Amino acid sequence: MAEFEPLQDEITAETLVVGGGISGITTAIETAEVGRNVILVEKKPTLGGRVLATNQYFPKLCPPSCGIEINLKRIRATDKVRVLTLAEIESVTGEPGKYEVTIKLNPRYVNDKCTLCGECEKVCEVERDNDLNYGLSKTKAVYLPHMMAYPHRYVVDPAFANDDRMKKCVEACPYGAIDLDMQPRTIKATVKAIVWATGWQPYDATRIDNLGFGRIKNVVTNVIMERLASESGPTEGKIVRPSDQQEIKSIGFVQCAGSRDENHLPYCSAVCCLASMKQATYVRERYPDAEVHMFYIDVRSPGRYEDFYVTSQADEKFHFHRGKVGKIVENPANGNVILEAENTLTGQITKLEVDMAVLAVGMVPNTVDQAPPLDAPIDEFGFLIAGGDRGIIGAGSALRPMDVAASIQDATGAALKAMTAEVRR
Ligand SMILES: Cc1cc2nc3c(=O)[nH]c(=O)nc-3n(C[C@H](O)[C@H](O)[C@H](O)COP(=O)(O)OP(=O)(O)OC[C@H]3O[C@@H](n4cnc5c(N)ncnc54)[C@H](O)[C@@H]3O)c2cc1C
């Protein structure tokens, strides 16, 4: 709701949070609920981050709508969080206690008269790649980013705002909600502390040439697998292989695809083994006869997640193979993929043919593309360093790969650090 209030050119708050994923949302809410004002800046058209793109999330295997809905309810219940979507930080000066921040607000091209009637979308002739589905499906150029989108409002892809064909959408809107003349705007914010929670992106699997992603149709990544399993995904939840849309009878999960590998990401992304075991449940529930194979160096299921591993091991159709997959080739006769793996203990080479392979790629911090301004120290992989909390404070997966539960705990700590930043400097 704060999103819809008139926005002054100069605003103030105790804390600025950059990144509207689960970490940033948590920091913002925890701060607001103790009575402090927060500005929450998200560069995309909706809050939610990567969790919105999952089908279910472990450990409870709930759909992302559960957690997001509770958090959005908390945001709506307070007047202390000013949400700015389609927003970017242009510059920051100052120090803990007083930062001056320039924020650029990119146009949505849809104003607050939008009632979600969908008339604009119906007549729209322009299509764009659906980034939520990693380009595997299209949306219209005027679209609702997600069923759970916040703000719950359409947006026009800026690449098409000047396209003459969009005028039809303007004319179709009964409420005058589409305004293709909207311009970017810059505002100034004065805040006492800044929390940087810009999250992660998947490692670019096309860089792992030996595993064939981008060349072999039936090799997908773990983030794509989430979308294939999701009802809002490109196949409406049918886990089918891209080459011929056949439902799968066998699948191979390739762990550490580029991770723990000095040529790619030397570190472990901490969640990939659990994510693959979770994705195996998607397959087993939908296709009870399907055989699931997981190739691993070691299975990492820390703490209470061990239960999840034990349950997976008990499934007679879930086969665990110790081995690093070094090569994937296509069987041209049927489009299947052949995984060649080396047992990391015995050195034995095995080959296995399956319908589709899923590469468990790791998490790369978004700070690699856009480092936070000022005094935030970054480690050799681009993650923010937690000890740098005397200046800009890192939160969630911007600090290291972590799951949702850890991100929430970390982001709650970041809220407290921000509240005390002034006295700790
Ligand atoms: C395949 C896979 C499956 C997973 N499944 C699970 C699971 O089942 N359970 C679980 O607990 N965890 C799971 N995870 C981990 C989970 O995705 C992360 O814990 C979670 O996304 C971390 O949230 P975050 O807010 O730190 O980052 P993000 O979700 O990445 O959110 C960051 C937000 O910041 C925004 N942003 C980025 N840069 C800027 C900028 N410069 N300015 C403004 N905004 C910016 C982004 O648009 C985004 O909205 C999975 C991970 C993978 C790889």
The ligand as an ORCA input file, in Angstrom:
! r2SCAN-3c Opt
* xyz 0 1
  C      17.437    -24.743     -7.660
  C      17.258    -24.104     -6.314
  C      16.179    -24.484     -5.530
  C      16.041    -23.971     -4.249
  N      15.026    -24.420     -3.475
  C      14.978    -24.051     -2.168
  C      14.054    -24.635     -1.282
  O      13.277    -25.501     -1.676
  N      14.060    -24.249      0.026
  C      14.921    -23.306      0.496
  O      14.910    -23.023      1.701
  N      15.818    -22.687     -0.338
  C      15.862    -23.048     -1.646
  N      16.756    -22.462     -2.486
  C      17.520    -21.288     -1.993
  C      16.632    -20.002     -2.064
  O      16.343    -19.723     -3.414
  C      17.384    -18.833     -1.398
  O      17.581    -19.152     -0.034
  C      16.602    -17.517     -1.466
  O      16.303    -17.160     -2.796
  C      17.426    -16.398     -0.828
  O      16.658    -15.214     -0.836
  P      17.329    -13.765     -1.001
  O      16.287    -12.787     -0.687
  O      18.604    -13.732     -0.227
  O      17.745    -13.678     -2.538
  P      16.804    -13.595     -3.873
  O      15.713    -14.581     -3.794
  O      17.773    -13.727     -5.012
  O      16.223    -12.132     -3.839
  C      17.034    -11.011     -4.117
  C      16.160     -9.879     -4.638
  O      16.988     -8.714     -4.849
  C      16.653     -8.122     -6.103
  N      17.827     -7.384     -6.600
  C      18.957     -7.893     -7.124
  N      19.819     -6.904     -7.415
  C      19.197     -5.747     -7.075
  C      19.578     -4.385     -7.128
  N      20.784     -4.012     -7.582
  N      18.703     -3.454     -6.705
  C      17.481     -3.809     -6.228
  N      17.069     -5.086     -6.152
  C      17.921     -6.052     -6.553
  C      16.293     -9.314     -6.972
  O      15.504     -8.897     -8.092
  C      15.517    -10.183     -5.977
  O      14.153     -9.819     -5.917
  C      16.950    -22.971     -3.765
  C      18.021    -22.575     -4.576
  C      18.202    -23.163     -5.817
  C      19.423    -22.816     -6.624
*
